[in-house]
Amino acid sequence: MTGEAAPIDPWLLAKLVCPVTRTPLRWDAARAALVSDAAGLAFPVRDGVPVLLVREAVAIA
């Protein structure tokens, strides 16, 4: 994890997985998003709620 703490309960964050690869997600404070390194996607968090829809994800390099 980088920078500031995730705006999501740590217990929930530990349970969340990428909807594409089923691998764990990590909080990226710089992007303010949950990142799937395996899929190369960043999922937004809106008002403390993770939006794990592929159509809402942003591809990362």
MOPAC internal coordinates of N, CA, C and O (Angstrom, degrees):
PM7 1SCF
backbone

  N    0.0000 0     0.00 0     0.00 0    0    0    0
  C    1.4487 1     0.00 0     0.00 0    1    0    0
  C    1.5183 1   109.38 1     0.00 0    2    1    0
  O    1.2310 1   121.95 1   -31.81 1    3    2    1
  N    1.2982 1   113.88 1   148.19 1    3    2    1
  C    1.4528 1   118.24 1  -179.16 1    5    3    2
  C    1.5089 1   110.74 1  -120.18 1    6    5    3
  O    1.2310 1   120.62 1   -30.78 1    7    6    5
  N    1.3232 1   116.43 1   149.22 1    7    6    5
  C    1.4628 1   122.37 1   171.50 1    9    7    6
  C    1.5028 1   114.35 1    59.13 1   10    9    7
  O    1.2310 1   121.59 1    44.51 1   11   10    9
  N    1.3075 1   114.57 1  -135.49 1   11   10    9
  C    1.4583 1   120.85 1  -174.02 1   13   11   10
  C    1.5197 1   112.56 1   -71.93 1   14   13   11
  O    1.2310 1   121.35 1   -16.40 1   15   14   13
  N    1.3265 1   115.03 1   163.60 1   15   14   13
  C    1.4551 1   121.17 1  -179.11 1   17   15   14
  C    1.5275 1   110.53 1   -70.08 1   18   17   15
  O    1.2310 1   121.25 1   -28.74 1   19   18   17
  N    1.3170 1   115.21 1   151.26 1   19   18   17
  C    1.4627 1   121.11 1   178.52 1   21   19   18
  C    1.5236 1   109.98 1   -67.08 1   22   21   19
  O    1.2310 1   120.33 1   -33.94 1   23   22   21
  N    1.3420 1   116.97 1   146.06 1   23   22   21
  C    1.4607 1   120.49 1   178.08 1   25   23   22
  C    1.5286 1   111.88 1   -80.04 1   26   25   23
  O    1.2310 1   121.30 1  -159.22 1   27   26   25
  N    1.3267 1   115.12 1    20.78 1   27   26   25
  C    1.4595 1   122.03 1  -177.97 1   29   27   26
  C    1.5214 1   108.13 1  -120.37 1   30   29   27
  O    1.2310 1   120.61 1   -35.25 1   31   30   29
  N    1.3084 1   116.44 1   144.75 1   31   30   29
  C    1.4561 1   121.29 1   177.27 1   33   31   30
  C    1.5313 1   109.41 1   -54.17 1   34   33   31
  O    1.2310 1   119.76 1   -48.97 1   35   34   33
  N    1.3344 1   118.06 1   131.03 1   35   34   33
  C    1.4695 1   120.78 1  -178.51 1   37   35   34
  C    1.5291 1   113.47 1   -56.72 1   38   37   35
  O    1.2310 1   119.97 1   145.22 1   39   38   37
  N    1.3176 1   117.66 1   -34.78 1   39   38   37
  C    1.4671 1   121.26 1   178.27 1   41   39   38
  C    1.5280 1   109.73 1   -62.14 1   42   41   39
  O    1.2310 1   120.44 1   134.28 1   43   42   41
  N    1.3358 1   116.76 1   -45.72 1   43   42   41
  C    1.4598 1   121.01 1   179.55 1   45   43   42
  C    1.5249 1   110.96 1   -66.06 1   46   45   43
  O    1.2310 1   120.39 1   136.44 1   47   46   45
  N    1.3174 1   116.87 1   -43.56 1   47   46   45
  C    1.4605 1   121.23 1   179.99 1   49   47   46
  C    1.5298 1   110.92 1   -57.14 1   50   49   47
  O    1.2310 1   120.19 1   141.75 1   51   50   49
  N    1.3206 1   117.25 1   -38.25 1   51   50   49
  C    1.4640 1   121.59 1   179.54 1   53   51   50
  C    1.5319 1   111.95 1   -67.25 1   54   53   51
  O    1.2310 1   120.04 1   158.07 1   55   54   53
  N    1.3199 1   117.52 1   -21.93 1   55   54   53
  C    1.4674 1   121.77 1  -177.59 1   57   55   54
  C    1.5280 1   113.08 1   -94.20 1   58   57   55
  O    1.2310 1   119.84 1   159.46 1   59   58   57
  N    1.3319 1   117.90 1   -20.54 1   59   58   57
  C    1.4574 1   121.19 1  -174.57 1   61   59   58
  C    1.5302 1   111.98 1   -72.89 1   62   61   59
  O    1.2310 1   121.11 1   -40.11 1   63   62   61
  N    1.3217 1   115.47 1   139.89 1   63   62   61
  C    1.4631 1   121.40 1   176.54 1   65   63   62
  C    1.5231 1   109.03 1  -131.46 1   66   65   63
  O    1.2310 1   121.26 1   -20.79 1   67   66   65
  N    1.3139 1   115.19 1   159.21 1   67   66   65
  C    1.4542 1   122.02 1   177.77 1   69   67   66
  C    1.5300 1   109.06 1   -64.79 1   70   69   67
  O    1.2310 1   119.61 1   -47.51 1   71   70   69
  N    1.3297 1   118.35 1   132.49 1   71   70   69
  C    1.4658 1   119.64 1   179.05 1   73   71   70
  C    1.5304 1   113.01 1   -70.27 1   74   73   71
  O    1.2310 1   119.79 1   165.34 1   75   74   73
  N    1.3113 1   118.01 1   -14.66 1   75   74   73
  C    1.4674 1   121.88 1  -179.67 1   77   75   74
  C    1.5227 1   111.21 1   -90.58 1   78   77   75
  O    1.2310 1   120.62 1   129.91 1   79   78   77
  N    1.3319 1   116.42 1   -50.09 1   79   78   77
  C    1.4666 1   120.92 1  -172.60 1   81   79   78
  C    1.5264 1   114.43 1  -106.04 1   82   81   79
  O    1.2310 1   120.38 1   166.81 1   83   82   81
  N    1.3140 1   116.89 1   -13.19 1   83   82   81
  C    1.4751 1   122.92 1  -176.11 1   85   83   82
  C    1.5244 1   112.60 1    63.27 1   86   85   83
  O    1.2310 1   120.39 1  -154.01 1   87   86   85
  N    1.3298 1   116.85 1    25.99 1   87   86   85
  C    1.4601 1   121.92 1   175.77 1   89   87   86
  C    1.5295 1   108.53 1   -99.62 1   90   89   87
  O    1.2310 1   119.91 1   -21.50 1   91   90   89
  N    1.3272 1   117.78 1   158.50 1   91   90   89
  C    1.4702 1   120.71 1  -179.13 1   93   91   90
  C    1.5321 1   112.67 1   -59.39 1   94   93   91
  O    1.2310 1   121.36 1   -30.16 1   95   94   93
  N    1.3155 1   115.00 1   149.84 1   95   94   93
  C    1.4580 1   122.16 1   175.02 1   97   95   94
  C    1.5166 1   108.73 1  -101.13 1   98   97   95
  O    1.2310 1   120.66 1   -25.86 1   99   98   97
  N    1.3279 1   116.35 1   154.14 1   99   98   97
  C    1.4620 1   120.41 1   175.68 1  101   99   98
  C    1.5190 1   108.39 1  -127.31 1  102  101   99
  O    1.2310 1   121.05 1   -29.58 1  103  102  101
  N    1.3261 1   115.60 1   150.42 1  103  102  101
  C    1.4576 1   121.54 1   178.44 1  105  103  102
  C    1.5197 1   109.04 1   -81.13 1  106  105  103
  O    1.2310 1   120.47 1   -48.91 1  107  106  105
  N    1.3164 1   116.71 1   131.09 1  107  106  105
  C    1.4587 1   122.62 1   175.22 1  109  107  106
  C    1.5217 1   107.21 1  -119.38 1  110  109  107
  O    1.2310 1   120.53 1   -75.04 1  111  110  109
  N    1.3240 1   116.59 1   104.96 1  111  110  109
  C    1.4644 1   121.60 1  -176.50 1  113  111  110
  C    1.5220 1   111.93 1   -64.57 1  114  113  111
  O    1.2310 1   119.82 1   145.98 1  115  114  113
  N    1.3236 1   117.96 1   -34.02 1  115  114  113
  C    1.4627 1   121.20 1  -179.60 1  117  115  114
  C    1.5306 1   111.18 1   -63.09 1  118  117  115
  O    1.2310 1   120.66 1   143.29 1  119  118  117
  N    1.3073 1   116.34 1   -36.71 1  119  118  117
  C    1.4738 1   120.81 1   178.73 1  121  119  118
  C    1.5251 1   111.57 1   -93.04 1  122  121  119
  O    1.2310 1   120.10 1   166.89 1  123  122  121
  N    1.3208 1   117.41 1   -13.11 1  123  122  121
  C    1.4671 1   122.77 1  -173.76 1  125  123  122
  C    1.5197 1   109.02 1    53.53 1  126  125  123
  O    1.2310 1   121.45 1  -131.48 1  127  126  125
  N    1.3373 1   114.84 1    48.52 1  127  126  125
  C    1.4575 1   120.18 1  -176.09 1  129  127  126
  C    1.5267 1   110.40 1  -150.88 1  130  129  127
  O    1.2310 1   121.62 1   -16.65 1  131  130  129
  N    1.3197 1   114.50 1   163.35 1  131  130  129
  C    1.4580 1   121.43 1   172.27 1  133  131  130
  C    1.5207 1   107.11 1   -90.33 1  134  133  131
  O    1.2310 1   120.55 1   -51.08 1  135  134  133
  N    1.3138 1   116.55 1   128.92 1  135  134  133
  C    1.4546 1   121.19 1  -173.75 1  137  135  134
  C    1.5208 1   110.92 1  -111.19 1  138  137  135
  O    1.2310 1   121.81 1   -44.61 1  139  138  137
  N    1.3276 1   114.13 1   135.39 1  139  138  137
  C    1.4573 1   121.96 1   170.53 1  141  139  138
  C    1.5144 1   106.64 1  -105.85 1  142  141  139
  O    1.2310 1   120.37 1   -74.73 1  143  142  141
  N    1.3248 1   116.89 1   105.27 1  143  142  141
  C    1.4586 1   120.63 1   178.94 1  145  143  142
  C    1.5265 1   110.80 1   -65.60 1  146  145  143
  O    1.2310 1   120.19 1   144.91 1  147  146  145
  N    1.3212 1   117.24 1   -35.09 1  147  146  145
  C    1.4636 1   121.30 1  -178.40 1  149  147  146
  C    1.5269 1   111.83 1   -65.93 1  150  149  147
  O    1.2310 1   120.33 1   141.36 1  151  150  149
  N    1.3366 1   116.97 1   -38.64 1  151  150  149
  C    1.4702 1   121.01 1  -178.54 1  153  151  150
  C    1.5211 1   112.49 1   -93.17 1  154  153  151
  O    1.2310 1   120.58 1   164.31 1  155  154  153
  N    1.3381 1   116.50 1   -15.69 1  155  154  153
  C    1.4583 1   119.34 1  -176.72 1  157  155  154
  C    1.5188 1   112.45 1    69.71 1  158  157  155
  O    1.2310 1   120.98 1  -143.31 1  159  158  157
  N    1.3318 1   115.73 1    36.69 1  159  158  157
  C    1.4606 1   121.41 1  -177.69 1  161  159  158
  C    1.5234 1   111.17 1  -126.31 1  162  161  159
  O    1.2310 1   120.87 1   -31.87 1  163  162  161
  N    1.3288 1   115.95 1   148.13 1  163  162  161
  C    1.4628 1   122.36 1   173.67 1  165  163  162
  C    1.5249 1   107.52 1  -117.45 1  166  165  163
  O    1.2310 1   120.93 1   -55.96 1  167  166  165
  N    1.3204 1   115.83 1   124.04 1  167  166  165
  C    1.4594 1   122.32 1  -179.06 1  169  167  166
  C    1.5300 1   109.22 1  -101.19 1  170  169  167
  O    1.2310 1   119.91 1   -49.30 1  171  170  169
  N    1.3343 1   117.79 1   130.70 1  171  170  169
  C    1.4595 1   119.99 1  -177.76 1  173  171  170
  C    1.5310 1   112.55 1   -71.60 1  174  173  171
  O    1.2310 1   121.79 1   -21.49 1  175  174  173
  N    1.3232 1   114.18 1   158.51 1  175  174  173
  C    1.4610 1   121.79 1   172.19 1  177  175  174
  C    1.5199 1   105.56 1  -121.75 1  178  177  175
  O    1.2310 1   120.80 1   -59.63 1  179  178  177
  N    1.3226 1   116.08 1   120.37 1  179  178  177
  C    1.4595 1   120.98 1  -177.85 1  181  179  178
  C    1.5244 1   109.78 1  -117.10 1  182  181  179
  O    1.2310 1   120.77 1   -59.73 1  183  182  181
  N    1.3109 1   116.13 1   120.27 1  183  182  181
  C    1.4681 1   122.19 1  -178.82 1  185  183  182
  C    1.5258 1   111.50 1    52.98 1  186  185  183
  O    1.2310 1   121.04 1  -140.81 1  187  186  185
  N    1.3398 1   115.62 1    39.19 1  187  186  185
  C    1.4479 1   120.62 1   177.76 1  189  187  186
  C    1.5150 1   114.98 1    80.60 1  190  189  187
  O    1.2310 1   120.46 1  -175.54 1  191  190  189
  N    1.3384 1   116.72 1     4.46 1  191  190  189
  C    1.4643 1   121.18 1  -178.64 1  193  191  190
  C    1.5241 1   109.52 1  -110.79 1  194  193  191
  O    1.2310 1   119.92 1   -58.33 1  195  194  193
  N    1.3331 1   117.76 1   121.67 1  195  194  193
  C    1.4601 1   119.93 1   178.32 1  197  195  194
  C    1.5257 1   110.35 1   -69.71 1  198  197  195
  O    1.2310 1   120.81 1   -46.50 1  199  198  197
  N    1.3216 1   116.05 1   133.50 1  199  198  197
  C    1.4619 1   121.72 1   178.14 1  201  199  198
  C    1.5321 1   106.48 1  -104.84 1  202  201  199
  O    1.2310 1   121.02 1   -83.99 1  203  202  201
  N    1.3220 1   115.65 1    96.01 1  203  202  201
  C    1.4640 1   120.80 1  -173.83 1  205  203  202
  C    1.5233 1   111.64 1   -98.16 1  206  205  203
  O    1.2310 1   121.13 1  -131.97 1  207  206  205
  N    1.3071 1   115.44 1    48.03 1  207  206  205
  C    1.4603 1   122.01 1   176.24 1  209  207  206
  C    1.5247 1   107.78 1  -104.31 1  210  209  207
  O    1.2310 1   120.76 1   -49.86 1  211  210  209
  N    1.3185 1   116.15 1   130.14 1  211  210  209
  C    1.4608 1   120.05 1  -177.36 1  213  211  210
  C    1.5297 1   110.67 1   -59.83 1  214  213  211
  O    1.2310 1   119.58 1   143.01 1  215  214  213
  N    1.3171 1   118.40 1   -36.99 1  215  214  213
  C    1.4665 1   121.17 1  -179.60 1  217  215  214
  C    1.5254 1   112.62 1   -66.18 1  218  217  215
  O    1.2310 1   119.64 1   161.82 1  219  218  217
  N    1.3314 1   118.28 1   -18.18 1  219  218  217
  C    1.4691 1   122.62 1   178.67 1  221  219  218
  C    1.5202 1   111.72 1   -95.96 1  222  221  219
  O    1.2310 1   120.09 1   169.04 1  223  222  221
  N    1.3199 1   117.44 1   -10.96 1  223  222  221
  C    1.4648 1   121.89 1  -177.07 1  225  223  222
  C    1.5313 1   111.03 1   -76.14 1  226  225  223
  O    1.2310 1   121.63 1   -24.98 1  227  226  225
  N    1.3294 1   114.48 1   155.02 1  227  226  225
  C    1.4639 1   121.80 1   177.86 1  229  227  226
  C    1.5215 1   107.57 1  -115.40 1  230  229  227
  O    1.2310 1   120.79 1   -47.78 1  231  230  229
  N    1.3209 1   116.09 1   132.22 1  231  230  229
  C    1.4606 1   120.44 1   177.87 1  233  231  230
  C    1.5273 1   109.36 1   -69.60 1  234  233  231
  O    1.2310 1   121.41 1   -40.80 1  235  234  233
  N    1.3324 1   114.90 1   139.20 1  235  234  233
  C    1.4721 1   120.09 1   177.48 1  237  235  234
  C    1.5229 1   108.36 1  -116.60 1  238  237  235
  O    1.2310 1   121.36 1   -26.15 1  239  238  237
  N    1.3063 1   115.01 1   153.85 1  239  238  237
  C    1.4850 1   120.05 1  -178.07 1  241  239  238
  C    1.5017 1   111.74 1   -82.70 1  242  241  239
  O    1.2310 1   120.10 1   180.00 1  243  242  241

